[in-house]
Amino acid sequence: MCGIAGFLDPSGFNADEAATLARRMATAIAHRGPDDEGVWVDGDAGVALAHRRLSILDLSPAGHQPMHSRSGRYVIVYNGEIYNHHDLKAEVERAGKGESLWVGHSDTEVLLAAVELWGLELTLRKLVGMFAFGLWDRTTRTLSLVRDRMGEKPLYYGWQGGVFLFGSELKALKPHPAFIGEVDRTALALQLQYCYVPAPRSIYKGIRKLLPGTALIIGCPHPELPAPRPYWSLGSVIADGIANPVPDDDAGALRQLETLLADAVGRQMESDVPLGAFLSGGIDSSAIVALMQSQATRPVKTFTVGFREHGYDEAGYAAAVAGHLGTEHTELYVQAKDALDIVPRLPELYDEPFADASQIPTALIARLTRNHVTVALSGDGGDELFGGYTRYLAARSILAGAASVPAPLRRLAGAALAAFPDTMLAVAGRSLRIADAGEKVRKFADAVSARDAMDLYCRLVTTWTDPVAILQHTDESLPADTFSSFDPLLHDAEQRMMACDALSYLPDDILVKVDRASMGAGLETRAPFLDHRVVEFAWRLPLEMKIRSGQGKWLLRQVLYNRVPKALLDRPKAGFRVPIGSWLCGPLQDWAESLLDAGRLQGEGFLRPQPIRELWEQHRSGKHSSSNQLWAVLMFQAWLEQEKSL
């Protein structure tokens, strides 16, 4: 796992000065690769490539980057892991191209040899892994930027002042003098709406995220910026899977899933450095750890975090699963002080406004894990692929109930529910061990007014329903809802929601959260569920194999029940949440008040003070908890504060 950066300047440059500048760009993301650094420039072509290395495979100097292909035609800066690199290496050798004399045993070297043999497009189809890389072709003078199929590894790019910049994180672009850094107010509105900036936008005008499964190729000396070209499409996979489901055979599907997952886990366990896994005690992480332990020769190292507050702690469940599987388990209990310590670092860690509050425990568990291992496997992707989120389970009953009640009555009932003060709902929540009861009731109150499945989905995933209304000095309007016209093949509300999550929420929220938190600690994370072969199989499963008898992840549960007793696993899904609402009224209150000061908001020129102050006062008084909306604002404010200090 590494960090990459570079630039293309059609006007040319002094090679020594460009090398210094490229090194500064790489240094800005040194946390992604603390073990080594490298720079390569071609002054005549106007290209500079920089790399920071976290050594995972081939710890020797043979793995140094930027790396040249054997012929010298290609130069690459690469971030990721190719899990089938041994297979590819053997295939290259069988082709008789003299590649038996390898310099080292890194997957980067194999990737370059494959590109020389088959070309970029065919090579990409053969890869199994997670990656983002920049590839310079010295013959055609073209730069190719590529991102993995599911978007596990990040890559930003864009023209700024006549120079093309790219990097693993936004902070890698900022040292270049051409970088402008103007806030995109539409991106800000989207961040307030969803708590993240959906791809391909970034928080900066002119800088974009490369979409998963695509390659962007630009040329010299007159480069243009064409649309990224897909080499794999999740949308097409979803459509093909729905049209060509697996046979209606539970036992056969179970065997196929076990085989695919076991292979994915086994491939991702390869490492030349210590390896472990995150374990929450839920279905996804428990399945990954169980499959790891079945293939390991010693106890797998597992890690979890817990909370003392009611309704948030799953550490006990994780410990029970770890005990049954016989792992070497470590847990960390998070206190409010831990949150206070990590919160000031969040804007630097995430680079753009990002407001999924589980970023806090994710960053903490990454730090904890890095003290023991350098690589950790996770269960990310299981919910989106196998139907795990609560909204999937609730969708059908909400829509069925709504269909039997006239819209005006539904709106009236929703308004009545939303009017209940949180002080009353909190008492009921504590007795039922439900965290954030007030916010959940209001979310449900809004959901009952949904017109259809996509309207319901948007209401459930939206934080600020009208974010433009709280922006200053703007006539911006949000882009058309990308979910409302989703593929008509998806007749079931649950399938539509899962597709939307897999296409946006997973790469733009979940994977961003994990990547920045882990790489900020110098930890590589791997997600076996996101092996594209598993993804393609999951979308061929009928809905009945995912959600059955009101329970999600049915088929995945059967894989796990063969290894872990049901009694340790069957419980309501809790998720990786934190008591951010109570923290904002306690140890984080002064920090929040400073960022939400009315004069400050007015002067900065982005957010309107009145609606934000009203929400803040309601939250502090206990009338209505609005932690998610406030956290979205606070994360922008904290990010903006850091921007002004640079």
C-alpha positions as CSV (number, residue, x, y, z in Angstrom):
1,M,0.0,0.0,0.0
2,C,1.4,3.3,-1.0
3,G,0.8,6.9,-2.0
4,I,1.2,8.3,-5.6
5,A,1.4,11.8,-7.0
6,G,2.6,13.5,-10.2
7,F,2.0,16.1,-12.8
8,L,2.0,16.8,-16.5
9,D,3.1,20.2,-17.8
10,P,2.8,20.5,-21.6
11,S,5.0,23.6,-21.5
12,G,7.9,21.6,-20.1
13,F,10.0,22.3,-17.1
14,N,13.5,22.2,-15.5
15,A,14.0,18.6,-14.5
16,D,15.7,19.3,-11.2
17,E,13.0,21.8,-10.1
18,A,10.3,19.4,-11.2
19,A,11.9,16.6,-9.2
20,T,12.0,18.8,-6.1
21,L,8.3,19.7,-6.6
22,A,7.2,16.1,-7.1
23,R,9.1,15.1,-4.0
24,R,7.2,17.7,-2.0
25,M,3.9,16.4,-3.4
26,A,4.8,12.9,-2.3
27,T,6.0,14.1,1.1
28,A,2.5,15.5,1.8
29,I,1.2,11.9,1.8
30,A,4.2,10.3,3.5
31,H,1.9,8.6,5.9
32,R,0.7,6.4,3.1
33,G,4.2,5.2,2.5
34,P,6.6,5.7,5.4
35,D,9.2,3.1,4.2
36,D,10.6,4.6,1.0
37,E,10.2,7.4,-1.5
38,G,11.1,7.9,-5.2
39,V,10.8,10.4,-8.0
40,W,11.2,10.2,-11.8
41,V,11.0,13.1,-14.3
42,D,11.2,13.5,-18.0
43,G,11.8,17.2,-18.6
44,D,11.3,17.0,-22.4
45,A,7.9,15.3,-22.1
46,G,7.0,17.5,-19.1
47,V,6.0,14.6,-16.8
48,A,6.9,14.0,-13.2
49,L,6.0,10.9,-11.1
50,A,6.4,10.5,-7.3
51,H,5.9,7.6,-4.9
52,R,5.7,6.8,-1.2
53,R,6.0,3.2,-0.3
54,L,4.5,1.1,2.5
55,S,6.4,-2.1,2.0
56,I,4.1,-5.2,2.1
57,L,5.4,-7.5,-0.6
58,D,9.1,-7.7,-1.5
59,L,10.6,-5.5,1.2
60,S,13.9,-5.2,-0.8
61,P,15.0,-2.3,-2.9
62,A,13.7,-4.3,-5.9
63,G,10.2,-3.0,-5.0
64,H,11.3,0.6,-5.2
65,Q,9.1,3.0,-7.3
66,P,8.7,4.7,-9.7
67,M,9.4,1.4,-11.4
68,H,10.4,0.9,-15.0
69,S,9.4,-2.0,-17.2
70,R,12.1,-4.2,-18.6
71,S,12.2,-2.5,-22.0
72,G,12.1,0.9,-20.4
73,R,9.0,1.9,-22.2
74,Y,6.7,2.1,-19.2
75,V,7.2,3.9,-15.9
76,I,4.7,3.4,-13.1
77,V,3.7,4.7,-9.7
78,Y,1.3,2.2,-8.1
79,N,-0.8,1.9,-5.0
80,G,-2.5,-1.4,-4.1
81,E,-2.2,-5.1,-4.2
82,I,-2.7,-7.5,-7.1
83,Y,-3.9,-10.7,-5.4
84,N,-3.4,-12.9,-8.4
85,H,0.1,-11.7,-9.3
86,H,1.5,-15.3,-8.9
87,D,-0.9,-16.5,-11.5
88,L,-0.1,-13.6,-13.8
89,K,3.6,-14.1,-13.3
90,A,3.3,-17.7,-14.4
91,E,1.2,-16.8,-17.4
92,V,3.8,-14.2,-18.5
93,E,6.6,-16.8,-18.1
94,R,4.6,-19.3,-20.2
95,A,4.3,-16.7,-23.0
96,G,8.1,-17.1,-23.4
97,K,8.9,-13.4,-23.2
98,G,12.0,-14.0,-21.1
99,E,10.4,-12.8,-17.9
100,S,11.9,-15.7,-15.9
101,L,14.7,-13.3,-14.8
102,W,12.7,-11.2,-12.4
103,V,14.4,-8.5,-10.5
104,G,12.3,-9.1,-7.4
105,H,9.0,-10.6,-6.4
106,S,6.7,-7.5,-6.2
107,D,3.3,-7.4,-7.8
108,T,4.3,-4.1,-9.4
109,E,6.9,-5.8,-11.4
110,V,4.4,-8.4,-12.6
111,L,1.9,-5.6,-13.5
112,L,4.5,-3.9,-15.7
113,A,5.5,-7.1,-17.4
114,A,1.8,-7.9,-18.1
115,V,1.2,-4.4,-19.6
116,E,4.3,-4.9,-21.9
117,L,3.0,-8.3,-23.0
118,W,-0.8,-7.7,-23.3
119,G,-1.3,-4.0,-23.3
120,L,-3.1,-2.0,-20.6
121,E,-6.7,-2.8,-21.4
122,L,-6.3,-6.6,-21.5
123,T,-4.1,-6.5,-18.4
124,L,-6.8,-4.7,-16.5
125,R,-9.3,-7.4,-17.3
126,K,-7.0,-10.0,-15.8
127,L,-6.2,-8.2,-12.5
128,V,-7.8,-9.3,-9.2
129,G,-7.0,-6.7,-6.6
130,M,-7.3,-3.2,-5.4
131,F,-5.2,-0.5,-7.0
132,A,-4.8,3.1,-8.3
133,F,-1.8,3.9,-10.5
134,G,-0.3,6.3,-12.9
135,L,1.4,4.7,-16.0
136,W,3.6,6.7,-18.3
137,D,4.2,5.4,-21.8
138,R,7.5,6.8,-23.1
139,T,6.8,5.7,-26.6
140,T,3.3,7.2,-27.1
141,R,3.9,10.0,-24.5
142,T,0.6,9.2,-22.8
143,L,-0.3,9.1,-19.1
144,S,-2.9,6.5,-18.0
145,L,-4.6,6.9,-14.6
146,V,-6.4,3.7,-13.4
147,R,-8.6,2.9,-10.4
148,D,-9.7,-0.6,-9.2
149,R,-13.2,-1.9,-10.0
150,M,-14.9,-1.2,-6.6
151,G,-13.0,2.0,-5.7
152,E,-11.0,0.7,-2.8
153,K,-8.0,2.9,-3.6
154,P,-8.4,6.7,-4.2
155,L,-7.2,8.8,-7.1
156,Y,-7.8,12.5,-7.7
157,Y,-6.9,14.5,-10.8
158,G,-7.5,17.7,-12.7
159,W,-6.2,20.6,-14.7
160,Q,-5.1,23.6,-12.6
161,G,-3.6,26.6,-14.3
162,G,-2.5,24.7,-17.4
163,V,-0.9,21.8,-15.4
164,F,-2.4,18.4,-15.0
165,L,-2.1,17.1,-11.4
166,F,-2.9,13.8,-9.8
167,G,-2.5,12.1,-6.5
168,S,-3.8,9.6,-4.0
169,E,-5.1,12.3,-1.8
170,L,-6.0,16.0,-2.2
171,K,-3.1,17.0,0.0
172,A,-0.7,15.7,-2.6
173,L,-1.9,18.3,-5.1
174,K,-1.6,21.3,-2.8
175,P,2.2,21.7,-2.9
176,H,2.2,22.4,-6.6
177,P,2.1,26.1,-7.3
178,A,-0.6,25.6,-10.0
179,F,-3.1,24.3,-7.5
180,I,-6.0,26.8,-7.1
181,G,-8.2,25.2,-4.4
182,E,-11.5,27.0,-5.0
183,V,-14.4,25.5,-3.0
184,D,-17.1,23.9,-5.2
185,R,-20.3,25.0,-3.6
186,T,-22.3,22.3,-5.3
187,A,-19.9,19.8,-3.8
188,L,-20.4,21.4,-0.4
189,A,-24.2,21.1,-0.7
190,L,-23.8,17.4,-1.6
191,Q,-21.6,16.9,1.4
192,L,-24.2,18.4,3.7
193,Q,-26.9,16.2,2.0
194,Y,-25.0,12.9,2.2
195,C,-22.1,13.5,4.7
196,Y,-19.6,12.9,1.8
197,V,-18.8,14.4,-1.6
198,P,-20.1,11.9,-4.2
199,A,-17.7,11.0,-7.1
200,P,-16.7,12.3,-9.5
201,R,-16.7,15.6,-7.7
202,S,-14.3,16.8,-5.0
203,I,-14.6,19.7,-2.7
204,Y,-12.5,21.7,-5.1
205,K,-13.5,23.1,-8.5
206,G,-11.6,21.4,-11.3
207,I,-10.4,18.5,-9.3
208,R,-12.2,15.2,-9.7
209,K,-12.2,11.7,-8.3
210,L,-11.5,9.0,-10.9
211,L,-14.5,6.7,-10.9
212,P,-14.1,3.0,-9.9
213,G,-13.4,0.6,-12.8
214,T,-12.2,3.3,-15.2
215,A,-9.0,4.4,-16.9
216,L,-8.2,8.0,-17.9
217,I,-5.7,8.4,-20.7
218,I,-4.2,11.8,-21.7
219,G,-1.5,12.6,-24.2
220,C,1.4,15.0,-24.9
221,P,2.3,17.5,-26.2
222,H,-1.3,18.6,-26.6
223,P,-3.1,16.8,-23.9
224,E,-6.8,16.9,-23.6
225,L,-9.0,15.5,-20.8
226,P,-11.4,12.9,-22.3
227,A,-14.0,11.1,-20.3
228,P,-12.6,8.2,-18.2
229,R,-13.1,4.9,-20.0
230,P,-14.6,2.0,-18.1
231,Y,-12.9,-1.4,-18.3
232,W,-15.4,-2.9,-15.8
233,S,-18.8,-1.6,-14.8
234,L,-20.7,-2.4,-11.6
235,G,-23.9,-1.2,-13.2
236,S,-23.4,-3.7,-16.0
237,V,-22.6,-6.4,-13.4
238,I,-25.8,-5.7,-11.6
239,A,-27.9,-5.8,-14.7
240,D,-26.3,-9.0,-15.9
241,G,-26.7,-10.6,-12.5
242,I,-30.4,-9.8,-12.3
243,A,-31.0,-11.1,-15.8
244,N,-28.9,-14.3,-15.2
245,P,-29.4,-15.5,-11.6
246,V,-27.8,-18.6,-10.2
247,P,-30.1,-21.7,-10.1
248,D,-32.6,-21.8,-7.3
249,D,-30.5,-24.2,-5.3
250,D,-29.5,-23.1,-1.7
251,A,-26.9,-25.8,-1.2
252,G,-25.3,-25.2,-4.6
253,A,-25.2,-21.4,-4.0
254,L,-23.7,-22.0,-0.5
255,R,-20.9,-24.1,-1.9
256,Q,-20.1,-21.5,-4.6
257,L,-20.0,-18.6,-2.1
258,E,-17.8,-20.6,0.3
259,T,-15.4,-21.4,-2.4
260,L,-15.2,-17.9,-3.7
261,L,-14.9,-16.3,-0.3
262,A,-12.3,-18.8,0.9
263,D,-10.2,-18.1,-2.2
264,A,-10.5,-14.3,-1.8
265,V,-9.5,-14.5,1.8
266,G,-6.6,-16.9,1.2
267,R,-5.2,-14.6,-1.6
268,Q,-5.5,-11.5,0.6
269,M,-3.7,-13.2,3.5
270,E,-0.4,-13.1,1.6
271,S,2.0,-10.6,3.1
272,D,5.7,-10.2,4.0
273,V,4.7,-8.3,7.1
274,P,2.5,-9.1,10.1
275,L,-1.2,-9.5,9.3
276,G,-4.5,-9.4,11.3
277,A,-8.2,-8.5,11.0
278,F,-10.8,-6.1,12.3
279,L,-13.5,-8.0,14.3
280,S,-16.7,-6.3,15.4
281,G,-18.6,-9.5,16.2
282,G,-21.1,-8.9,13.3
283,I,-21.7,-11.3,10.4
284,D,-19.3,-9.7,7.9
285,S,-16.1,-9.4,10.0
286,S,-16.8,-12.7,11.7
287,A,-17.1,-14.5,8.4
288,I,-13.8,-13.1,7.2
289,V,-12.0,-14.0,10.4
290,A,-13.5,-17.5,10.5
291,L,-12.3,-18.1,6.9
292,M,-8.9,-16.6,7.8
293,Q,-8.5,-18.9,10.9
294,S,-9.5,-22.0,8.9
295,Q,-6.5,-21.3,6.6
296,A,-4.0,-20.0,9.1
297,T,-1.3,-22.0,10.9
298,R,-1.5,-19.9,14.1
299,P,-4.1,-17.8,15.8
300,V,-5.2,-14.8,13.7
301,K,-4.6,-11.4,15.4
302,T,-8.0,-9.6,15.7
303,F,-8.9,-6.1,16.9
304,T,-12.0,-4.3,18.0
305,V,-13.1,-1.1,19.8
306,G,-15.9,-0.7,22.3
307,F,-17.9,2.1,24.1
308,R,-19.2,2.4,27.6
309,E,-22.4,4.2,26.5
310,H,-25.5,2.0,26.2
311,G,-26.5,0.9,22.7
312,Y,-23.1,1.4,21.1
313,D,-20.9,-1.4,22.5
314,E,-20.3,-4.6,20.5
315,A,-16.9,-5.4,21.9
316,G,-18.4,-8.2,24.0
317,Y,-19.8,-9.9,21.0
318,A,-16.5,-9.6,19.2
319,A,-14.7,-11.1,22.2
320,A,-17.1,-14.1,22.2
321,V,-16.6,-14.8,18.5
322,A,-12.8,-14.4,19.0
323,G,-12.9,-16.8,21.9
324,H,-14.8,-19.4,19.8
325,L,-12.5,-19.1,16.8
326,G,-9.4,-19.1,19.0
327,T,-7.9,-15.8,17.7
328,E,-5.4,-13.6,19.5
329,H,-7.8,-10.8,20.4
330,T,-7.1,-7.2,21.4
331,E,-9.8,-4.6,22.3
332,L,-9.8,-0.9,23.0
333,Y,-12.6,0.9,24.9
334,V,-13.1,4.4,23.5
335,Q,-13.8,7.2,26.0
336,A,-14.9,10.8,25.2
337,K,-11.2,11.9,25.7
338,D,-10.2,9.6,22.8
339,A,-12.7,11.4,20.6
340,L,-11.4,14.8,21.7
341,D,-7.9,13.7,20.8
342,I,-8.8,12.5,17.3
343,V,-11.3,15.1,16.3
344,P,-8.8,17.9,15.6
345,R,-7.0,15.6,13.2
346,L,-10.0,14.6,11.1
347,P,-9.8,17.5,8.6
348,E,-6.2,16.6,7.9
349,L,-6.9,12.9,7.8
350,Y,-9.8,13.1,5.3
351,D,-8.7,16.0,3.2
352,E,-12.2,17.2,2.3
353,P,-15.3,17.6,4.4
354,F,-16.4,14.1,5.5
355,A,-19.0,13.5,8.1
356,D,-19.6,9.9,8.7
357,A,-19.1,10.0,12.5
358,S,-17.8,6.4,12.6
359,Q,-14.6,7.9,11.2
360,I,-13.6,8.4,14.8
361,P,-13.6,4.7,16.0
362,T,-12.3,3.7,12.6
363,A,-9.3,6.0,13.0
364,L,-8.8,4.7,16.6
365,I,-9.0,1.0,15.7
366,A,-6.6,1.7,12.8
367,R,-4.1,3.1,15.3
368,L,-4.6,0.2,17.7
369,T,-4.2,-2.4,14.9
370,R,-1.0,-0.7,13.5
371,N,0.7,-1.2,16.9
372,H,0.6,-4.9,16.2
373,V,0.3,-5.6,12.5
374,T,0.9,-3.8,9.1
375,V,-2.0,-5.4,7.2
376,A,-5.6,-6.0,8.3
377,L,-8.5,-7.6,6.6
378,S,-12.0,-6.2,7.0
379,G,-15.7,-7.1,6.3
380,D,-16.4,-4.0,4.2
381,G,-18.9,-4.6,1.4
382,G,-20.9,-7.4,3.0
383,D,-23.9,-5.3,3.8
384,E,-24.2,-3.8,0.3
385,L,-23.7,-7.2,-1.5
386,F,-25.8,-9.5,0.7
387,G,-28.6,-7.2,2.1
388,G,-27.4,-6.3,5.6
389,Y,-28.5,-2.7,6.2
390,T,-31.7,-2.1,8.3
391,R,-33.1,0.1,5.5
392,Y,-33.3,-2.9,3.2
393,L,-35.3,-4.9,5.8
394,A,-37.6,-2.0,6.5
395,A,-38.2,-0.9,2.9
396,R,-41.0,-3.3,2.0
397,S,-43.0,-2.9,5.1
398,I,-42.8,0.9,5.0
399,L,-43.8,1.0,1.4
400,A,-46.6,-1.5,1.9
401,G,-48.0,0.5,4.9
402,A,-47.7,3.8,3.0
403,A,-49.6,2.4,0.1
404,S,-52.6,1.7,2.3
405,V,-52.7,5.2,3.8
406,P,-53.5,8.4,1.8
407,A,-50.5,10.7,1.4
408,P,-52.1,13.6,3.5
409,L,-52.6,11.3,6.5
410,R,-49.1,9.9,6.2
411,R,-47.7,13.5,6.2
412,L,-49.8,14.3,9.3
413,A,-48.7,11.2,11.1
414,G,-45.1,11.9,10.2
415,A,-45.4,15.5,11.5
416,A,-46.9,14.2,14.8
417,L,-44.1,11.7,15.3
418,A,-41.4,14.3,14.5
419,A,-42.9,16.7,17.1
420,F,-42.1,14.4,20.1
421,P,-39.3,15.9,22.2
422,D,-36.2,13.9,22.4
423,T,-36.3,13.9,26.2
424,M,-39.3,11.6,26.1
425,L,-38.0,9.4,23.3
426,A,-34.6,9.0,25.0
427,V,-36.3,7.4,28.0
428,A,-38.0,4.9,25.8
429,G,-34.7,4.4,23.9
430,R,-32.8,3.5,27.0
431,S,-35.4,1.0,28.1
432,L,-35.2,-0.7,24.7
433,R,-31.4,-0.3,24.4
434,I,-31.9,1.9,21.3
435,A,-29.3,4.5,20.7
436,D,-30.2,7.9,19.1
437,A,-33.9,7.1,19.5
438,G,-35.0,10.7,18.6
439,E,-33.1,10.9,15.3
440,K,-34.3,7.4,14.3
441,V,-38.0,8.3,15.0
442,R,-37.7,11.5,13.0
443,K,-36.1,9.6,10.1
444,F,-38.9,7.1,10.2
445,A,-41.5,10.0,10.4
446,D,-40.0,11.4,7.2
447,A,-39.8,8.0,5.5
448,V,-43.6,7.3,5.8
449,S,-44.2,10.1,3.3
450,A,-42.1,8.4,0.6
451,R,-43.8,8.2,-2.8
452,D,-41.8,5.1,-4.0
453,A,-38.7,3.0,-3.4
454,M,-36.2,5.5,-4.7
455,D,-37.9,8.4,-2.8
456,L,-37.7,6.3,0.3
457,Y,-34.1,5.5,-0.2
458,C,-33.2,9.2,-0.7
459,R,-35.1,10.2,2.5
460,L,-33.3,7.5,4.5
461,V,-29.8,8.4,3.3
462,T,-30.2,12.2,3.3
463,T,-28.9,14.2,6.2
464,W,-29.9,17.8,5.2
465,T,-32.9,17.5,3.0
466,D,-32.4,21.0,1.4
467,P,-28.8,21.8,1.9
468,V,-28.9,24.7,-0.6
469,A,-31.2,26.5,1.7
470,I,-28.4,26.9,4.3
471,L,-25.8,28.1,1.9
472,Q,-24.9,31.8,1.6
473,H,-24.7,33.8,-1.6
474,T,-25.5,31.0,-4.0
475,D,-28.1,30.2,-6.6
476,E,-26.7,26.7,-6.9
477,S,-29.0,23.8,-7.4
478,L,-28.2,20.2,-6.7
479,P,-27.6,17.9,-9.7
480,A,-30.5,15.7,-10.7
481,D,-31.0,12.7,-8.4
482,T,-28.8,10.0,-9.8
483,F,-30.8,7.3,-8.1
484,S,-34.3,8.0,-9.3
485,S,-33.8,6.6,-12.8
486,F,-31.9,3.5,-11.8
487,D,-32.0,0.4,-14.0
488,P,-35.7,-0.8,-14.5
489,L,-34.5,-4.4,-14.2
490,L,-34.4,-3.9,-10.4
491,H,-38.0,-4.4,-9.5
492,D,-37.5,-4.9,-5.8
493,A,-37.0,-1.9,-3.5
494,E,-34.3,-3.8,-1.6
495,Q,-32.3,-4.5,-4.8
496,R,-32.5,-0.9,-5.9
497,M,-31.3,0.3,-2.5
498,M,-28.4,-2.2,-2.5
499,A,-27.4,-1.1,-6.0
500,C,-27.4,2.6,-5.0
501,D,-25.3,1.9,-2.0
502,A,-22.8,-0.2,-3.9
503,L,-22.4,2.5,-6.5
504,S,-22.0,5.5,-4.3
505,Y,-22.2,5.0,-0.5
506,L,-19.7,2.1,-0.5
507,P,-16.9,3.8,-2.5
508,D,-17.5,7.4,-1.5
509,D,-18.2,6.9,2.2
510,I,-17.3,3.4,3.6
511,L,-14.1,2.9,1.6
512,V,-13.0,6.5,2.0
513,K,-13.4,6.2,5.7
514,V,-11.4,3.1,6.0
515,D,-8.7,4.1,3.5
516,R,-7.9,7.5,5.1
517,A,-8.1,6.2,8.7
518,S,-5.9,3.2,8.0
519,M,-3.4,4.9,5.8
520,G,-3.2,7.8,8.3
521,A,-1.8,5.1,10.7
522,G,0.4,3.4,8.1
523,L,-1.9,0.4,8.0
524,E,-3.0,-1.5,4.9
525,T,-6.6,-2.8,4.9
526,R,-8.0,-5.4,2.5
527,A,-11.6,-6.3,1.9
528,P,-12.2,-9.9,0.6
529,F,-15.9,-9.2,-0.1
530,L,-14.8,-6.7,-2.8
531,D,-13.0,-9.3,-4.9
532,H,-14.8,-8.6,-8.1
533,R,-15.5,-12.4,-8.5
534,V,-17.4,-12.3,-5.2
535,V,-19.2,-9.1,-6.3
536,E,-20.3,-10.6,-9.6
537,F,-21.6,-13.8,-7.9
538,A,-23.4,-11.8,-5.2
539,W,-25.4,-9.9,-7.8
540,R,-26.5,-13.2,-9.4
541,L,-28.1,-14.3,-6.2
542,P,-31.9,-14.0,-6.0
543,L,-33.1,-11.6,-3.4
544,E,-34.6,-14.6,-1.4
545,M,-31.0,-15.8,-0.8
546,K,-30.0,-12.5,0.6
547,I,-33.1,-11.5,2.6
548,R,-35.2,-14.3,4.0
549,S,-37.8,-14.4,6.8
550,G,-37.1,-10.7,7.7
551,Q,-33.3,-11.4,8.1
552,G,-30.6,-10.0,5.9
553,K,-27.4,-11.8,4.6
554,W,-29.2,-15.2,4.7
555,L,-26.7,-17.0,2.5
556,L,-23.7,-15.4,4.1
557,R,-25.0,-16.4,7.5
558,Q,-25.0,-20.0,6.4
559,V,-21.3,-19.8,5.5
560,L,-20.6,-18.5,9.0
561,Y,-23.0,-20.8,10.9
562,N,-20.8,-23.7,9.7
563,R,-18.0,-22.2,11.8
564,V,-19.6,-20.1,14.6
565,P,-22.7,-21.0,16.6
566,K,-25.9,-19.0,15.8
567,A,-26.2,-17.9,19.4
568,L,-23.1,-15.8,19.2
569,L,-24.3,-14.0,16.0
570,D,-28.1,-13.7,15.9
571,R,-28.9,-10.2,17.2
572,P,-30.1,-6.9,15.7
573,K,-27.5,-5.1,13.6
574,A,-25.9,-2.2,15.5
575,G,-23.3,-0.8,13.1
576,F,-20.1,1.0,13.8
577,R,-21.6,4.0,15.5
578,V,-20.5,6.5,18.2
579,P,-22.5,8.6,20.7
580,I,-21.6,11.8,18.9
581,G,-24.8,13.5,20.1
582,S,-24.0,13.2,23.8
583,W,-20.3,14.1,23.1
584,L,-21.5,17.3,21.4
585,C,-23.4,18.3,24.5
586,G,-20.4,17.3,26.7
587,P,-16.7,17.3,26.0
588,L,-17.0,18.5,22.4
589,Q,-19.4,21.3,23.2
590,D,-16.8,24.1,23.4
591,W,-15.2,23.0,20.1
592,A,-18.6,22.9,18.4
593,E,-19.7,26.2,19.7
594,S,-16.5,27.9,18.4
595,L,-17.1,26.5,14.9
596,L,-20.8,27.4,14.9
597,D,-20.4,30.9,16.2
598,A,-22.9,33.1,14.3
599,G,-20.4,35.8,13.5
600,R,-17.9,33.3,12.2
601,L,-20.4,31.6,10.0
602,Q,-21.6,34.9,8.5
603,G,-18.1,36.1,7.9
604,E,-16.8,33.0,6.2
605,G,-19.5,33.4,3.6
606,F,-20.5,29.7,3.1
607,L,-23.3,28.8,5.6
608,R,-26.3,30.8,6.9
609,P,-26.0,31.2,10.6
610,Q,-29.8,31.3,11.6
611,P,-30.9,27.8,10.7
612,I,-27.7,26.3,12.0
613,R,-27.8,28.1,15.3
614,E,-31.5,27.1,15.8
615,L,-30.6,23.5,15.2
616,W,-27.6,23.7,17.6
617,E,-29.7,25.3,20.4
618,Q,-32.4,22.6,20.0
619,H,-29.8,19.9,20.2
620,R,-28.1,21.4,23.3
621,S,-31.5,21.9,25.1
622,G,-32.4,18.2,24.5
623,K,-35.5,19.1,22.6
624,H,-34.4,17.5,19.3
625,S,-31.2,15.6,18.8
626,S,-29.6,16.5,15.4
627,S,-26.2,15.1,15.7
628,N,-25.9,13.9,12.1
629,Q,-26.9,17.3,10.6
630,L,-24.6,19.1,13.0
631,W,-21.7,16.8,12.4
632,A,-22.0,17.5,8.6
633,V,-21.7,21.2,9.3
634,L,-19.0,20.8,11.9
635,M,-16.8,18.7,9.6
636,F,-17.0,21.4,6.9
637,Q,-16.3,24.1,9.4
638,A,-13.3,22.2,10.8
639,W,-12.0,21.5,7.3
640,L,-12.4,25.2,6.4
641,E,-10.5,26.2,9.5
642,Q,-7.6,24.0,8.5
643,E,-7.7,25.4,4.9
644,K,-7.4,28.9,6.2
645,S,-4.4,27.9,8.3
646,L,-2.4,26.5,5.4
